[in-house]
């Protein structure tokens, strides 16, 4: 796998497990105090050293196996038998402490599609909640003929992520606190027109994220990121200082790994439907209110996309191998020539399992 000197590569895996739990101490009468269950999803992100996998290109496959073995001890069990207080963040710490992977290890636990927690390698924990609302908007400053200049609407989603005050998860911030802060904001946004709200006359995803930050941060000192999903395939993140956007797409490719040993399934010709996400960071255009137009990102990337989609990836001449890490690095190198604002590429070969190439640790901020 060829890696540029100014980039870093981390590998990702996810694994599900079904478990019951009872949370205590919590307010009397809270439903989480009763015995209940979830379909949990554990996610891990690791900066793995060279040679950790049995062969170059086998990092994602081995990481999946390691994570599945780790959470297997929790599957179809009562979590209280393993942890005194099995909150999402404490489960993430439990997995982090038992996962036998070298290098930086970040772990996330998702207890439903709309809530979870993650713990970074330094032990800092964050909680997150995902909210949805239905709103109309139009962008008044776009060029004539741009589709976003017409009044239209989206099923928006927002992820609010904040530092957990108590690393043990026994007190301080909880998901209910995030819900209480969000409730009056939801009332303003849902079934309304964003342009009618004071301060949102130009409601781009980036400016909506800033607007939400200004409303939430005074009530939530540990607020770390606001993520706005304008659609399922594009959105913006704001951390109080920087705006970043992403554009997501899927591509279908055939491949075989050149370094996989004989007899290994990855050596055989096979295929994936990949999920590719391009992240870009840039100062906002003062008039347009965005970092980069999502449509411009798609148009600039299309020649690279055409080289990958519905193609035999192992026959691309300048691609050293077609494991996920190598492809992600190749995409980063090619796309940055056309999109200089690019600072991160995510490539998943299956949901939650793949590689991330970034230009800095800052580009890795946000929930797993």
N, C-alpha and C positions, 0 to 999 in steps of 0.2 A: 504494500500500500504506500503510495507516494504522498507525503504530507508536506505542504509548504511551511517554510520556517516561521511565517507570521500567522499561522492558524493553529488551533488545537482541536483534537478530535475526542469526543466522549461517546461511549456506547450505552445503549438503553435497552431495557427489557421490562416486561410486565407479566404478572401472573395473578390469576384470580383464586380466591378461596371463599368458602361458605362457613360462617361461624355465628355463634350466638354470644351475646354479652349483656351485661347489666352495669350501668355506669353509676358510680357513687363516690364522693358526695355530689349531689346536684339538688336543685330546689325540690321540695316535697311536691309530689304529684306530677313531676315531669315524666313524660312517657319513656324517656331513655333510662329511667330508674327501674323500669320493669324489664324482665328478661325478654329479649327480642333478638332478631338476627338480621344479617346483611349479606349481600354478595359483595365482598370486598375486592378491590384491585390494588395490588402492590406494584409500585413502579420504582425502578432503580436507574440511576445515571452514574456511570463510572468512567474515570480517566484511567484506562488500563495500560500497564507497561507492555512493551513489545515482548513477545514470547510467552505471554500468559496463556493464550489459547494453544491447543495442540498443533495448529497450523495457522499461518497468516490468512486472515479472512474468516476464521472460525470464532471470532470474539462474540458476536451476537448470539450464535447458537449455544456456546458454552455459558454465557451470562444468563440466558433463559433457563438452562438446566439448573444452574446454581440457585437462581431465585425460586424456581418451582420447588426444588428440594427444601429450601428454607421455609417457605410458607406452607409446605405440606404438613409441617408440625402443627399448624393452626387450622387446617381444613377440617370442617365438620366437628369442631370442638367448641367447648365453652371457654371463651378467651379469659375469663376470670380465673381459670385454673393456671394460666400462664402468666398473667399480669394482674397486679392488685387493682389497677385502674386502667382498663383497656380502651382508653380514648384513641382517636385517630393518630394523634401525635405520638402517644406512647407506643402504639403498634409500630409506627415508623421507626422509632428508636430501637424497639425490639428486633426488627428485621435488620436494621443497620448494624446492630451489635453482633448478629449471628451470621451475616452473609460473608462468606469467605472470599472476598474479592480485594485485591490490593489497590492502592491508589485512592484518589478522592472518590468517596461514595456518598451520593445524595439519594434519599429514599422518600417516596411519597406513598400515602395510603388514601385511597378513595373509598369511602364507605357508602356513597351513593353517587349517581351521576352529577349531583349538585353540591357535594361537600367533601372535604378532605383536609389533609394536613401533609406538610413535607418538612423534612429535617435535612439540613445541609451537612457537609463534612465537618464543619466547625461546631455542630450541635445546635445551631439556631433553628428554631421551629417556627413555621408559619401555618396559619389556618386560612382556608379559602371557602367561599360560598359562590355559587353560580345562580344568577337571577335572570329572568326573561321578562320582556315587556314588548308590547306591540305599539309601534309609533309610525307616524308619517314624517317625512322631511323632504326638503329640497335644498340644493346647494346654490346660492344666488350668484356666486362669483365665477362659476365654471365657464369655459368658452361656449359660445353659441353652438347649439346642436349637441352638446354633451348630455347623455341620458340622465345624469344626476341633476341637471338643471330643471327637470320636470318634477312636479310634486309626485312622490311615490312613497313607499313604505317598506318596512322590514319587521321581521320578528327578531328584534335585537336581543342579545344576551350580554351580560356583564359578569365578570369574575372579580370579586373584591378579595384581596389577599392582604393579610396583616400578620405581624409578628405576634407569636403567643408570648404573653408576659411571663408566665411561669413555665420554665423548661420541663417541669415534671407533669404539666398538664392538669394539676389538681386545683388550680385557682386561676384568676385572671381572665383573659379573653376566652370566650366560647362562641360557638356558632350562633347561639341565640342572640348574643350581643350584636353580631353582624346583621342578623335579621331585623332587630329592633332599629338599627340605624338605617337600614335600607327601606323599611316599610313606608315612611312618608315620601321618600324619593320616588319609589315605585308608583305611588298615588299620583304624583305629578307627571310621570312619563307615560304610564300605560294608557292606551287608547287616547292619545293626544297627538298634537303636532309639535315636534321639537322646536321648530322655528318660532313658535309662540312663547317660548319660555325665555325670561330675561337672561341675557348672556349667551343664548344659543341661536342667534340670528343666522349664523353660518354653521350648521350642525354636522360638520365632518366627524368621522370616527375619532380623530385625534382631538378635536376641540370638545367633543362630548366627553372623552376620557378626562380632559383637563377640568371641565365643568363639574364632573362627578367628584374628582379629587378635591376641588375647592369646597364642596358640600360635605364630604365625608371626613377629610383629614382633621378638622378641628375637633371632631367627636371621637376620633380613632388615632391617637398619636403613633401607634405602631403600623399604620397603613404603609404598605410597601409597593403594591402595584394595583392599578385599575386596568382591566382588560375589557375592551369593547369588541364584541363580535357583531359586525354589521350584517354579515351573512355567515353561513357555515364555512366559507372558504376565504374570508378576508376580515381583517380587523386591525385594531391598534392597541398598544400598551403604553401607559404613562406611569412613571415612577416618581413623579414630583419634579423631575428635572428634564428628562429626555422623553421624546416620543419615538416609538418604533412601530412599524406596521408589518404585517405579513400577508402573503398571498399563498394560498394552498391549492394544490392540484393533485390529481392521480395520474399515474402512467403505468402502462403494462409492458413488461419486458421479459424476454427469455434470457437465461444465463446458465453458465456452469463455472464453478470456481477452479481456477488453474492450480491453486496450491493445495486444494483438498486431496487427501490421500485416496488411493484406489480403494473402492468399496464403500467410501463415504457417499451418502446420498447427495451432498452438495457438489460432488464432482460430476454427477449426471446432469444432463440438460433438463432444466426445470424452469419455473417462472414465478413471478410475483406481480400483484397489483400494488405498486408502491404509493405511499402518500408522501408527497414532497411539499415542504413549506419553506418559502423564501422570506427571510426577515431583513428589513431595511431600516436604517436609522439616519435621520437628517433633521436639521432645523425646519420648523414649519415655514412655509411660504406665507408671508404676512397677509396677502390678499386672498389666496385660495384656501388657506387654513388647513393644508395637508402637508405631509412630508414628501410623499410621492403619490401620484395618481395610481390606484390599483390597476386601471386599464393600461397605463403606460408600462407597468411592471410586466403584465401579461404579454404585451406586444414585444417588449425588448427581449423577454426570455423565450419567446416562441421558437426561434431557430434552434436553440439548445434543446428545448422540449421535443422537437421533431426528430432530433438525433437519437432520442431515448425511447420515445413512445412507440409501442408495437415494433420493437427492433430486437435483434439478437445482441444483447449488450456485450457479450464476450468477443464480438467481432469489431468493436469500436477500436480503431488502430491505436489511438493515444490514451486508452484506458488500460492501466497496468493490470488490473484484475477487476472483477465485477462483484466483489463482496460489497456490502452496504457502505462500509467506511471508505473504500476506494471510490465508489460512485459519488458519494457525498462530497469528497474532496475535489473530484473532477468537476462536479457541478459548481462548486464554490469558485474554483479557478476560472471556469469559462464565464459564469454569470457575472462575476465581479468586473470583467472587462466591459460588459454592457450595462451593468447596474452598479456604479461605484459606491452607492449607498448601502450595498449588501454587507451585512455583518454576521450572518448566520444562515446555515442551511440545515434543515432537518429532513432525514430520509428514513421512513419506516418501511420495512419489508413486510411486516404484519403489524397489526395495531399495537403501538407501544414498544415495538422491538426494532431497533435500527441504530443509526449513528447521527450525531450532531457535529457539524464543523462550524467553528466560530472564530472571530477575529480577536475576542477578548473574553474574560470571565464575565464582564458586565453584560455581554450579549446573552448569557445563560440565565439571567434573572427571570423570575416568574415561577409559577407552579409547575411541577413536573407533569 
